[in-house]
Amino acid sequence: MASNKTVIVTGASQGIGAAVVQAFLGRGYNVVATSRSVSKAGFAPSPNLALVDGDIGQAATASNIAQTAISKFGSIDDLVNNAGVFLVKPFTDYTAEDFRSLVATNLEGFFFITQLAVTADAVTGHRRERDKHHGLTGPAPNRWSSGFDFDAHQGRTECDYSEPCERVCEEQHPLQRGCARAVDTPIVKGIPKDFLMTLSPMGAISEAKDIADAVIYLTEARHITGEVLHVDGGMHVGKW
């Protein structure tokens, strides 16, 4: 169980994000949950939960989230970059507005809040023993990540992930990445479940709780950093 540790969860109003919020609250963490309308997501009131509405692709929203975490709970110990846009159509059919939406949420939404979480020591005036920062990712059909790429929800590149990993590790801030693909959440409601099940050698679709359990593990594992944890029923080894 956590003791007075604070985690920020982006994209928290439904699906994986909501499951991650509940998992952290259940383990005694303080949680700052954010999405465009997270205050309408139906979370039960809790002294350990702060809700921040806003577009994570805006620097002002990221600043508001960080300030809320520090003013209400005193620190930022963990960050789960879960927010992302997923488009169910070929890359060649993306419009200019589609592209801007992907960049704003999947790239800028990662960049602004991660900067603030890593540098929060300068605001709070102390160094946490082990803050961790997580990106969530996964190649098609369901990408949720920390990189930049045109294929749906991946969002951000390997180099965009590895460089901050090296920097934050030097300052004792572990950074991990979870990798999921077909997860039974509203983001893949337009894709037939029978099709998604054919993409995994286990013939199954992950549940949001499966991803939340993996996030908790990466958060609390004492000596893991720079790791990619696949939670996809073996889908990452190839198409089945």
C-alpha positions as CSV (number, residue, x, y, z in Angstrom):
1,M,0.0,0.0,0.0
2,A,1.1,3.5,-0.7
3,S,1.6,6.1,2.0
4,N,1.0,9.7,1.0
5,K,2.2,9.1,-2.6
6,T,0.5,11.0,-5.4
7,V,-0.1,9.8,-8.9
8,I,-1.5,11.7,-12.0
9,V,-3.5,9.7,-14.5
10,T,-4.4,11.3,-17.8
11,G,-7.3,10.1,-20.0
12,A,-8.9,9.1,-16.8
13,S,-12.7,9.3,-17.5
14,Q,-13.3,5.8,-18.9
15,G,-11.7,2.6,-19.9
16,I,-8.1,2.0,-19.0
17,G,-7.7,5.4,-17.3
18,A,-10.7,4.9,-15.0
19,A,-9.5,1.4,-14.1
20,V,-6.0,2.8,-13.3
21,V,-7.6,5.5,-11.1
22,Q,-9.6,3.0,-9.1
23,A,-6.6,0.7,-8.7
24,F,-4.4,3.4,-7.2
25,L,-7.2,4.6,-4.9
26,G,-7.7,1.1,-3.8
27,R,-4.0,0.9,-2.7
28,G,-4.1,4.1,-0.8
29,Y,-2.6,6.6,-3.3
30,N,-3.6,10.2,-3.7
31,V,-4.8,10.5,-7.3
32,V,-5.2,13.5,-9.6
33,A,-7.4,12.3,-12.5
34,T,-7.8,14.3,-15.6
35,S,-9.6,14.3,-19.0
36,R,-11.7,16.8,-20.9
37,S,-14.7,16.0,-18.7
38,V,-13.5,13.8,-15.9
39,S,-15.7,15.6,-13.4
40,K,-18.7,13.9,-15.2
41,A,-17.1,10.4,-15.1
42,G,-19.0,9.3,-12.0
43,F,-16.1,8.8,-9.6
44,A,-17.2,8.6,-6.0
45,P,-16.0,11.6,-3.9
46,S,-12.8,10.9,-2.0
47,P,-10.4,13.0,0.0
48,N,-7.7,11.1,-2.0
49,L,-9.0,12.1,-5.4
50,A,-8.8,15.4,-7.3
51,L,-10.5,15.8,-10.7
52,V,-9.1,18.3,-13.3
53,D,-11.1,18.9,-16.5
54,G,-9.1,20.1,-19.5
55,D,-7.4,19.3,-22.8
56,I,-4.2,17.5,-22.0
57,G,-2.7,18.8,-25.2
58,Q,-2.7,22.4,-23.8
59,A,0.2,23.5,-21.7
60,A,-2.1,25.4,-19.4
61,T,-4.0,22.2,-18.6
62,A,-0.8,20.4,-17.7
63,S,0.2,23.3,-15.5
64,N,-3.2,23.2,-13.7
65,I,-2.9,19.4,-13.2
66,A,0.6,19.7,-11.7
67,Q,-0.4,22.7,-9.4
68,T,-3.5,20.8,-8.2
69,A,-1.3,17.8,-7.3
70,I,1.2,19.9,-5.4
71,S,-1.3,22.2,-3.7
72,K,-3.7,19.4,-2.6
73,F,-1.4,16.5,-1.9
74,G,2.1,18.1,-1.7
75,S,3.9,16.1,-4.4
76,I,3.9,14.3,-7.7
77,D,5.3,10.8,-7.2
78,D,4.0,9.0,-10.3
79,L,2.6,9.9,-13.7
80,V,0.5,7.6,-16.0
81,N,0.3,9.0,-19.5
82,N,-2.8,7.2,-20.6
83,A,-4.5,9.9,-22.7
84,G,-4.6,9.3,-26.4
85,V,-6.6,9.6,-29.7
86,F,-7.3,6.4,-31.7
87,L,-8.6,6.7,-35.3
88,V,-10.2,3.7,-36.9
89,K,-9.2,4.4,-40.5
90,P,-6.1,4.1,-42.7
91,F,-3.3,6.7,-42.3
92,T,-3.9,7.8,-45.9
93,D,-7.4,8.9,-45.0
94,Y,-6.4,11.2,-42.1
95,T,-7.5,14.8,-42.5
96,A,-5.4,17.8,-41.4
97,E,-7.7,18.1,-38.4
98,D,-7.2,14.4,-37.6
99,F,-3.4,15.0,-37.7
100,R,-3.7,18.0,-35.4
101,S,-5.8,16.0,-32.9
102,L,-3.2,13.2,-32.8
103,V,-0.3,15.6,-32.3
104,A,-2.1,17.6,-29.6
105,T,-3.2,14.7,-27.5
106,N,-0.7,11.9,-28.2
107,L,2.5,14.1,-28.4
108,E,1.9,17.4,-26.7
109,G,-0.3,15.7,-24.1
110,F,2.7,13.5,-23.2
111,F,5.3,16.3,-23.4
112,F,3.8,19.1,-21.3
113,I,2.7,17.0,-18.2
114,T,5.8,14.8,-18.2
115,Q,8.1,17.9,-18.1
116,L,6.2,19.2,-15.1
117,A,6.1,15.9,-13.3
118,V,9.9,15.3,-13.7
119,T,10.7,18.8,-12.6
120,A,8.3,19.0,-9.8
121,D,11.2,19.0,-7.3
122,A,11.8,22.6,-8.2
123,V,8.3,23.5,-7.1
124,T,8.0,21.4,-4.0
125,G,11.5,22.0,-2.8
126,H,12.3,18.4,-2.1
127,R,13.2,15.2,-4.0
128,R,11.0,12.2,-3.7
129,E,12.8,8.9,-3.2
130,R,11.4,7.2,-6.3
131,D,8.9,8.9,-8.5
132,K,8.0,7.0,-11.6
133,H,6.6,8.1,-15.0
134,H,4.8,5.7,-17.2
135,G,3.7,5.8,-20.8
136,L,1.1,3.4,-22.2
137,T,1.5,2.1,-25.7
138,G,0.7,-0.6,-28.2
139,P,0.9,-1.2,-31.9
140,A,-2.4,-1.6,-33.8
141,P,-5.2,-2.1,-33.5
142,N,-5.2,-0.3,-30.2
143,R,-2.3,2.0,-29.5
144,W,-1.8,3.9,-26.2
145,S,1.6,5.2,-25.7
146,S,4.6,7.4,-25.3
147,G,6.0,7.9,-28.9
148,F,5.0,9.6,-32.2
149,D,3.9,7.7,-35.2
150,F,1.0,7.9,-37.6
151,D,-0.5,4.6,-36.7
152,A,-3.4,5.5,-34.5
153,H,-2.9,5.7,-30.8
154,Q,0.9,5.1,-30.6
155,G,1.5,8.8,-30.7
156,R,5.2,9.2,-29.8
157,T,8.5,7.6,-31.1
158,E,11.0,5.3,-29.5
159,C,13.6,8.1,-29.5
160,D,11.0,10.4,-27.8
161,Y,10.7,7.8,-25.1
162,S,14.4,6.7,-24.7
163,E,15.9,10.2,-24.3
164,P,13.7,11.2,-21.4
165,C,14.2,7.8,-19.9
166,E,18.0,8.3,-19.8
167,R,17.6,11.8,-18.4
168,V,15.1,11.0,-15.7
169,C,16.9,7.8,-14.6
170,E,20.0,9.9,-13.9
171,E,17.9,11.8,-11.4
172,Q,16.5,8.7,-9.9
173,H,13.1,9.0,-11.6
174,P,12.3,5.5,-13.1
175,L,10.3,5.6,-16.4
176,Q,8.5,2.6,-17.8
177,R,6.2,1.9,-20.7
178,G,3.2,-0.5,-20.8
179,C,2.2,-2.0,-24.1
180,A,-1.4,-3.1,-24.7
181,R,-3.3,-3.7,-27.9
182,A,-6.8,-5.1,-28.0
183,V,-8.4,-3.9,-24.8
184,D,-12.1,-4.1,-24.2
185,T,-12.8,-0.4,-23.7
186,P,-14.9,2.3,-25.5
187,I,-11.9,3.3,-27.7
188,V,-12.3,0.1,-29.8
189,K,-16.1,0.0,-29.9
190,G,-16.0,0.3,-33.7
191,I,-13.9,-2.9,-34.1
192,P,-15.6,-6.3,-34.0
193,K,-14.5,-8.3,-31.0
194,D,-14.3,-11.5,-33.0
195,F,-11.7,-9.8,-35.2
196,L,-9.7,-8.5,-32.2
197,M,-9.7,-12.0,-30.7
198,T,-8.0,-13.4,-33.9
199,L,-5.0,-11.1,-33.3
200,S,-3.9,-12.8,-30.2
201,P,-2.4,-16.3,-29.9
202,M,-4.5,-16.6,-26.7
203,G,-7.6,-15.7,-28.6
204,A,-8.7,-13.2,-26.0
205,I,-9.2,-9.5,-25.5
206,S,-7.6,-7.8,-22.5
207,E,-9.7,-6.1,-19.9
208,A,-9.0,-2.6,-18.5
209,K,-8.2,-4.2,-15.1
210,D,-5.4,-6.2,-16.7
211,I,-3.7,-3.0,-17.8
212,A,-4.3,-1.4,-14.4
213,D,-2.7,-4.4,-12.7
214,A,0.4,-4.0,-14.9
215,V,0.6,-0.3,-14.2
216,I,0.5,-0.9,-10.4
217,Y,3.2,-3.5,-10.8
218,L,5.5,-1.2,-12.7
219,T,4.8,1.6,-10.2
220,E,5.7,-0.4,-7.2
221,A,8.5,-2.6,-8.5
222,R,11.6,-1.3,-6.8
223,H,14.3,-1.7,-9.4
224,I,12.7,-1.6,-12.8
225,T,13.2,1.3,-15.3
226,G,13.3,1.8,-19.0
227,E,11.1,-1.3,-19.4
228,V,8.4,-2.2,-21.9
229,L,5.8,-4.5,-20.4
230,H,3.5,-6.2,-23.0
231,V,0.0,-6.9,-21.7
232,D,-1.6,-8.3,-24.9
233,G,-2.0,-12.0,-24.7
234,G,1.1,-12.5,-26.9
235,M,-0.1,-10.3,-29.7
236,H,3.2,-8.4,-29.9
237,V,5.0,-11.5,-31.3
238,G,3.0,-11.3,-34.5
239,K,-0.4,-11.5,-36.2
240,W,-2.1,-14.8,-35.6
